[in-house]
Amino acid sequence: MATTQQKFNVGGVMLDQPFKIRRLGHFGFNTSHMDEAIHFYQNLLGFKSSDVLDFKRIPGMEETLAHVDDGRGFFFHHGHDHHTFVLFPKAVMDAFARGAAGGGGGGEVTINQITWQTGALEEVVHGAHYFRENNIPIQRIGRDMPGSNWHVYPVDPDGHVNELYYGIEQIGWLGRSKPRDMYYRRFNEEPSLPQMSEEDEVREALDKGIDIYAGHHYQETLEAKYDVEGIMLPRPFAITKIGPVDLFVDDLDAAVTFYRDHLGFKITEEDQFNGHRLVFLRNGAEHHSLALFPKELRAELGCASDTSSASFGIEVATYTQLRNAVSFLKENGVEFKEMPSELHPGVDYAVYAKDPDGHLVQLYYYMEQLGWDEQPRPKSMRRVVNGEWPDVLEPMSDTYVDQVYQGPLG
């Protein structure tokens, strides 16, 4: 693989890549049990439906997806981003993977996207040029609807499709997404720069006579019967953040090279479990937003053998909400799996819930934050979690400092 030593001007700062990842924006699984998965992620975990996409209705897909009965994919959000989680039919995504340039899914890859937010549209476009120059496969570039985010899709050595994006659609207090009639601003190729602003897009749609209030609107079906720290909600907790993403990979060194040297992640720390190397990487102040584990560890842990996903993280606002979430999910028949603490350094209290496809969802309330010196807390100073969870905890120096959720919990 070609490498380059040049620096890039990213908003007036010289960096090793022509972009800077700010955070995990959204994530998704391919499922073979769509109805059960929707119940798990929407009714139990609390993601809200934001849009539906029927892949069979995409022009040119009729023959490719003729064997698929239901080609619908579902988009969900927990805040105001159009989507932070998606569920796509595995049969559809496997069919796409068979014809995708550079790989990108199929087989054990049941993650349909790992999506990282950049700071500007030109970072996405310049990132595409960078990936091509470094012989990194790109699945596509452009702007998809629904969601309206401009993006490029580089593929990692294991076939995981990453997405670098800018400018996702925001769902406001009305809870409505953009109507289908505004999808004329979709791009299937690299966009020219500059592009019109979102405000001008709305103004143009109004000038065209488009009903901008005709988009998808989610209606909660569960009764708001839980007092969640002063707000009545349908569940005794609320999602405030997604991530980290943990992956099982074939070649750990190749995966580290891709995420560190080409996507710009920084290694926070490395550890071992049963002789297996564990690598934890970040793109912000959080301890890790990505973890890489060798596939040999998967069988030893007793994880599902048909997915390369080790876990997908979901943060709730407080320790009390985490305890209540565990009770709520158990009462609703959700199965949990014990996982060693070595797999989540920087997170003290955490549980792993199984979704209908066997994917693990890590629930937690706290992640260690790094300061200006970029040094993680020494292991000897981390909270030790053994046995029963207490009702209340003593604070750490960085307790709740990563809580950046905008807007009301419901």
C-alpha positions as CSV (number, residue, x, y, z in Angstrom):
1,M,0.0,0.0,0.0
2,A,1.3,3.4,-0.9
3,T,2.1,5.8,1.9
4,T,2.6,9.6,1.9
5,Q,4.4,11.8,4.4
6,Q,2.9,15.1,3.4
7,K,0.8,17.2,5.7
8,F,-2.7,18.5,4.9
9,N,-4.3,21.9,5.7
10,V,-7.5,21.1,7.6
11,G,-9.2,24.3,8.4
12,G,-5.9,26.1,9.0
13,V,-4.3,23.2,11.0
14,M,-1.7,20.9,9.4
15,L,-2.6,17.2,9.9
16,D,-1.5,13.8,8.6
17,Q,-4.8,13.3,6.8
18,P,-6.9,15.9,4.9
19,F,-9.7,15.4,7.4
20,K,-10.3,15.0,11.1
21,I,-12.8,12.5,12.6
22,R,-14.8,14.2,15.4
23,R,-17.0,11.4,16.6
24,L,-18.9,8.2,15.8
25,G,-22.0,9.6,14.0
26,H,-24.0,6.4,13.3
27,F,-23.8,2.7,13.1
28,G,-25.8,-0.2,11.8
29,F,-26.3,-4.0,11.7
30,N,-27.5,-6.3,9.0
31,T,-30.3,-8.5,10.4
32,S,-31.9,-11.8,9.5
33,H,-34.7,-11.1,12.1
34,M,-36.0,-7.7,11.2
35,D,-39.2,-7.7,13.2
36,E,-37.5,-8.9,16.3
37,A,-34.6,-6.5,15.8
38,I,-36.9,-3.5,15.5
39,H,-38.6,-4.5,18.7
40,F,-35.3,-4.8,20.5
41,Y,-33.7,-1.5,19.3
42,Q,-36.9,0.6,19.0
43,N,-39.3,-0.7,21.7
44,L,-36.8,-1.8,24.3
45,L,-33.7,0.3,23.8
46,G,-35.6,3.4,22.7
47,F,-34.2,4.4,19.3
48,K,-36.9,6.3,17.3
49,S,-37.8,5.5,13.7
50,S,-36.8,8.3,11.4
51,D,-37.2,6.9,7.9
52,V,-37.7,3.7,5.8
53,L,-35.8,2.8,2.6
54,D,-37.0,0.0,0.3
55,F,-33.9,-1.2,-1.5
56,K,-36.0,-3.1,-4.0
57,R,-37.4,0.2,-5.3
58,I,-33.9,1.6,-6.1
59,P,-33.6,1.8,-9.9
60,G,-31.6,-1.1,-11.3
61,M,-31.9,-3.3,-8.1
62,E,-34.9,-5.3,-9.2
63,E,-32.9,-8.2,-10.7
64,T,-30.2,-8.2,-8.0
65,L,-32.8,-8.4,-5.2
66,A,-35.4,-10.5,-6.9
67,H,-34.8,-13.3,-4.3
68,V,-35.6,-10.9,-1.4
69,D,-39.1,-10.8,-0.1
70,D,-38.8,-7.6,2.0
71,G,-36.1,-5.2,1.0
72,R,-36.8,-2.4,3.6
73,G,-34.1,-0.9,5.7
74,F,-35.0,1.2,8.8
75,F,-33.3,4.3,10.1
76,F,-33.4,5.4,13.8
77,H,-32.3,8.3,15.9
78,H,-31.9,9.0,19.6
79,G,-31.2,12.7,19.4
80,H,-31.6,15.2,16.6
81,D,-29.3,13.6,14.0
82,H,-31.5,12.1,11.3
83,H,-30.1,8.6,12.2
84,T,-27.7,7.3,14.6
85,F,-28.6,3.6,14.1
86,V,-29.8,1.6,11.1
87,L,-31.1,-1.9,10.5
88,F,-30.8,-3.3,7.0
89,P,-31.9,-6.8,5.7
90,K,-28.9,-9.1,5.7
91,A,-30.0,-10.7,2.5
92,V,-30.0,-7.3,0.7
93,M,-26.6,-6.3,2.1
94,D,-25.0,-9.7,1.2
95,A,-26.3,-9.3,-2.3
96,F,-24.7,-5.8,-2.5
97,A,-21.4,-7.1,-1.0
98,R,-21.1,-9.7,-3.7
99,G,-20.9,-7.0,-6.3
100,A,-19.2,-4.3,-4.4
101,A,-15.8,-2.9,-5.5
102,G,-13.1,-3.5,-2.9
103,G,-15.3,-5.8,-0.8
104,G,-17.4,-4.3,1.9
105,G,-19.4,-6.9,3.8
106,G,-20.9,-10.3,3.4
107,G,-20.0,-13.4,5.4
108,E,-19.0,-12.5,8.9
109,V,-19.3,-8.8,8.3
110,T,-22.8,-8.1,9.7
111,I,-22.0,-4.4,10.3
112,N,-23.5,-2.4,7.5
113,Q,-21.7,0.8,8.3
114,I,-19.3,2.5,10.8
115,T,-19.8,6.2,10.3
116,W,-17.5,8.9,11.5
117,Q,-18.3,12.6,11.3
118,T,-15.8,15.1,9.9
119,G,-16.0,18.9,10.2
120,A,-16.5,20.0,6.6
121,L,-17.7,18.9,3.2
122,E,-14.2,19.5,1.7
123,E,-12.8,17.1,4.2
124,V,-15.0,14.4,2.7
125,V,-14.0,15.2,-0.9
126,H,-10.3,15.6,-0.1
127,G,-10.5,12.4,2.0
128,A,-11.8,10.6,-1.2
129,H,-8.7,11.8,-3.1
130,Y,-6.5,10.7,-0.2
131,F,-7.9,7.2,-0.1
132,R,-7.5,6.8,-3.9
133,E,-3.9,8.0,-3.7
134,N,-3.2,5.4,-0.9
135,N,-4.9,2.5,-2.7
136,I,-7.7,2.2,-0.1
137,P,-10.9,0.8,-1.6
138,I,-13.8,3.2,-1.8
139,Q,-17.3,1.7,-2.0
140,R,-18.9,5.0,-3.2
141,I,-18.9,8.8,-2.7
142,G,-21.8,11.3,-2.9
143,R,-24.8,12.1,-0.9
144,D,-27.5,9.6,0.1
145,M,-31.1,10.1,1.0
146,P,-32.6,9.7,3.5
147,G,-30.3,11.5,5.9
148,S,-28.8,14.0,3.4
149,N,-25.2,13.5,4.7
150,W,-22.3,14.0,2.2
151,H,-20.0,11.0,2.4
152,V,-17.2,8.8,1.2
153,Y,-17.1,5.0,2.1
154,P,-13.5,3.6,2.6
155,V,-13.4,-0.2,3.3
156,D,-11.0,-1.6,6.0
157,P,-8.9,-4.8,5.4
158,D,-11.6,-7.0,6.9
159,G,-14.4,-5.6,4.6
160,H,-16.0,-3.3,7.2
161,V,-17.5,-0.3,5.4
162,N,-16.5,2.9,7.1
163,E,-18.2,6.2,6.2
164,L,-16.7,9.7,6.6
165,Y,-19.5,12.2,6.4
166,Y,-20.5,15.8,6.8
167,G,-23.8,17.5,7.4
168,I,-26.4,15.0,8.4
169,E,-30.1,16.2,8.4
170,Q,-31.4,17.4,11.7
171,I,-34.8,16.4,13.1
172,G,-36.2,19.2,15.1
173,W,-38.9,19.6,17.8
174,L,-41.6,18.6,15.3
175,G,-39.9,15.2,14.9
176,R,-40.2,15.1,11.1
177,S,-37.6,14.1,8.6
178,K,-37.3,15.6,5.1
179,P,-40.0,14.6,2.6
180,R,-39.2,12.4,-0.3
181,D,-39.8,15.3,-2.7
182,M,-36.5,16.9,-1.4
183,Y,-34.5,13.9,-2.5
184,Y,-33.6,15.6,-5.8
185,R,-30.5,16.8,-4.0
186,R,-29.1,13.3,-3.9
187,F,-25.6,12.8,-5.4
188,N,-24.3,9.5,-6.8
189,E,-20.9,10.9,-7.6
190,E,-18.2,13.2,-6.1
191,P,-19.8,16.6,-5.6
192,S,-18.3,19.8,-7.0
193,L,-17.3,22.4,-4.4
194,P,-18.8,24.6,-3.1
195,Q,-22.4,23.4,-2.6
196,M,-25.5,25.4,-1.5
197,S,-26.3,25.5,2.2
198,E,-29.0,23.5,3.9
199,E,-30.9,26.7,4.5
200,D,-30.9,27.4,0.8
201,E,-32.0,23.9,0.1
202,V,-35.1,24.4,2.2
203,R,-35.8,27.8,0.6
204,E,-35.5,26.2,-2.8
205,A,-37.8,23.4,-1.9
206,L,-40.4,26.0,-0.7
207,D,-40.0,27.9,-4.0
208,K,-40.7,24.6,-5.8
209,G,-44.0,24.2,-3.8
210,I,-42.7,21.2,-1.8
211,D,-44.5,20.5,1.5
212,I,-41.5,20.4,3.8
213,Y,-43.6,19.1,6.7
214,A,-44.7,15.9,4.8
215,G,-41.7,13.7,6.0
216,H,-41.7,10.7,8.3
217,H,-42.9,11.2,11.8
218,Y,-42.4,8.7,14.6
219,Q,-45.2,8.0,17.1
220,E,-44.2,6.3,20.4
221,T,-46.3,3.3,21.2
222,L,-45.4,2.7,24.8
223,E,-46.9,4.6,27.7
224,A,-44.6,7.2,29.4
225,K,-44.8,5.7,32.9
226,Y,-41.2,6.0,34.2
227,D,-40.0,9.0,36.1
228,V,-36.5,9.4,34.6
229,E,-34.9,11.9,36.9
230,G,-37.7,14.4,36.5
231,I,-39.1,13.5,33.0
232,M,-41.8,10.9,32.3
233,L,-40.5,8.4,29.6
234,P,-41.6,5.0,28.2
235,R,-38.4,3.5,29.5
236,P,-36.5,4.0,32.8
237,F,-33.5,5.3,30.8
238,A,-32.6,7.2,27.7
239,I,-29.8,6.8,25.1
240,T,-27.4,9.8,25.2
241,K,-24.5,8.6,23.1
242,I,-23.4,5.7,20.8
243,G,-20.1,4.0,20.6
244,P,-17.5,2.5,21.1
245,V,-17.4,0.0,18.2
246,D,-15.5,-3.2,19.0
247,L,-14.3,-5.4,16.1
248,F,-12.9,-8.9,15.7
249,V,-10.3,-8.8,12.9
250,D,-8.2,-11.3,10.9
251,D,-5.0,-9.3,10.9
252,L,-4.6,-7.0,13.9
253,D,-1.6,-5.2,12.5
254,A,-3.3,-4.5,9.2
255,A,-6.4,-3.2,11.0
256,V,-4.3,-0.9,13.3
257,T,-2.5,0.5,10.2
258,F,-5.8,1.3,8.5
259,Y,-7.5,3.0,11.4
260,R,-4.4,4.7,12.9
261,D,-2.4,5.7,9.8
262,H,-5.2,6.3,7.3
263,L,-8.3,7.3,9.3
264,G,-6.2,9.2,11.9
265,F,-7.2,7.4,15.1
266,K,-4.8,7.5,18.1
267,I,-3.9,4.5,20.2
268,T,-4.9,5.1,23.8
269,E,-3.6,1.8,25.2
270,E,-2.9,-1.8,24.4
271,D,-3.5,-4.8,26.7
272,Q,-3.8,-8.5,26.6
273,F,-6.4,-11.1,27.6
274,N,-5.5,-14.8,27.7
275,G,-2.4,-14.0,25.6
276,H,-4.4,-12.1,22.9
277,R,-3.4,-8.5,22.1
278,L,-6.1,-5.9,22.5
279,V,-5.9,-2.4,20.9
280,F,-8.0,0.6,22.0
281,L,-8.1,3.7,19.7
282,R,-9.8,7.1,20.0
283,N,-10.7,10.1,17.8
284,G,-11.6,12.5,20.6
285,A,-11.1,12.8,24.4
286,E,-12.9,9.6,25.2
287,H,-10.8,6.6,26.2
288,H,-11.7,4.7,23.1
289,S,-14.1,5.0,20.2
290,L,-12.9,1.8,18.6
291,A,-11.4,-1.4,19.8
292,L,-9.7,-4.1,17.8
293,F,-9.5,-7.7,18.9
294,P,-8.0,-10.8,17.1
295,K,-10.6,-13.2,15.7
296,E,-8.9,-16.1,17.6
297,L,-10.3,-14.5,20.8
298,R,-13.9,-14.7,19.6
299,A,-14.3,-18.5,20.2
300,E,-12.6,-18.3,23.6
301,L,-15.1,-15.7,24.7
302,G,-18.0,-17.7,23.4
303,C,-19.2,-14.9,21.1
304,A,-21.3,-15.6,17.9
305,S,-19.1,-17.0,15.2
306,D,-21.0,-15.5,12.3
307,T,-20.2,-11.9,13.0
308,S,-17.1,-9.8,13.2
309,S,-18.8,-7.4,15.6
310,A,-17.5,-7.8,19.1
311,S,-19.9,-5.2,20.5
312,F,-21.7,-1.9,19.8
313,G,-21.7,0.6,22.7
314,I,-24.7,2.6,23.9
315,E,-24.3,5.2,26.7
316,V,-27.1,6.3,29.1
317,A,-27.0,9.5,31.0
318,T,-26.4,8.3,34.6
319,Y,-25.4,5.3,36.7
320,T,-29.0,5.1,38.0
321,Q,-30.3,4.9,34.5
322,L,-27.9,2.1,33.7
323,R,-29.1,0.0,36.7
324,N,-32.7,0.6,35.7
325,A,-32.0,-0.2,32.0
326,V,-30.6,-3.6,33.1
327,S,-33.7,-4.4,35.2
328,F,-36.0,-3.2,32.4
329,L,-34.3,-5.3,29.7
330,K,-34.2,-8.4,31.9
331,E,-37.9,-8.0,32.7
332,N,-38.5,-7.9,28.9
333,G,-36.7,-11.2,28.3
334,V,-33.4,-9.8,27.0
335,E,-30.4,-12.1,27.5
336,F,-27.1,-10.8,28.8
337,K,-23.5,-12.1,28.3
338,E,-20.6,-11.9,30.7
339,M,-17.6,-10.3,29.2
340,P,-14.2,-9.7,30.8
341,S,-13.4,-6.2,32.1
342,E,-10.2,-6.2,30.0
343,L,-12.3,-5.6,27.0
344,H,-13.6,-2.3,28.2
345,P,-10.8,-0.3,29.9
346,G,-11.9,3.2,30.8
347,V,-15.5,2.0,31.4
348,D,-16.3,0.7,34.9
349,Y,-19.9,-0.6,35.1
350,A,-21.1,-2.2,31.9
351,V,-23.3,-5.0,30.6
352,Y,-23.6,-6.7,27.3
353,A,-27.1,-7.4,26.0
354,K,-27.7,-9.8,23.1
355,D,-29.9,-8.7,20.2
356,P,-32.0,-11.2,18.1
357,D,-29.1,-11.9,15.8
358,G,-26.6,-12.5,18.6
359,H,-24.8,-9.1,18.3
360,L,-23.7,-7.8,21.6
361,V,-24.7,-4.3,22.7
362,Q,-22.6,-2.8,25.5
363,L,-24.6,-0.6,27.9
364,Y,-22.6,1.8,30.2
365,Y,-22.9,5.3,31.7
366,Y,-19.3,6.5,32.0
367,M,-16.1,6.5,29.9
368,E,-12.7,7.8,31.0
369,Q,-11.7,11.1,29.4
370,L,-8.2,12.0,28.4
371,G,-6.7,15.5,28.9
372,W,-4.2,17.7,27.1
373,D,-1.4,15.3,27.8
374,E,-3.3,12.4,26.1
375,Q,-2.4,10.0,28.8
376,P,-5.0,7.5,30.1
377,R,-5.6,6.9,33.8
378,P,-3.2,4.3,35.3
379,K,-4.9,0.9,35.8
380,S,-4.2,1.2,39.6
381,M,-6.4,4.3,39.7
382,R,-9.4,2.9,37.9
383,R,-12.5,1.8,39.7
384,V,-12.6,-1.9,40.4
385,V,-16.0,-3.6,39.7
386,N,-16.6,-6.8,41.6
387,G,-19.8,-8.6,42.3
388,E,-23.0,-6.6,43.2
389,W,-23.5,-3.1,41.9
390,P,-24.0,-0.6,44.8
391,D,-27.0,1.8,44.8
392,V,-24.8,4.8,44.5
393,L,-21.1,5.5,43.6
394,E,-18.4,7.9,44.7
395,P,-17.5,10.2,41.7
396,M,-14.4,9.9,39.6
397,S,-12.6,13.1,38.5
398,D,-14.2,12.8,35.1
399,T,-17.7,11.5,36.1
400,Y,-20.3,12.8,33.6
401,V,-17.9,15.1,31.9
402,D,-18.4,13.4,28.5
403,Q,-22.2,14.0,28.7
404,V,-22.7,16.2,25.7
405,Y,-26.3,15.1,24.7
406,Q,-28.2,18.1,23.3
407,G,-31.9,18.6,23.9
408,P,-34.4,16.9,26.1
409,L,-34.4,13.2,26.9
410,G,-37.8,12.8,25.4
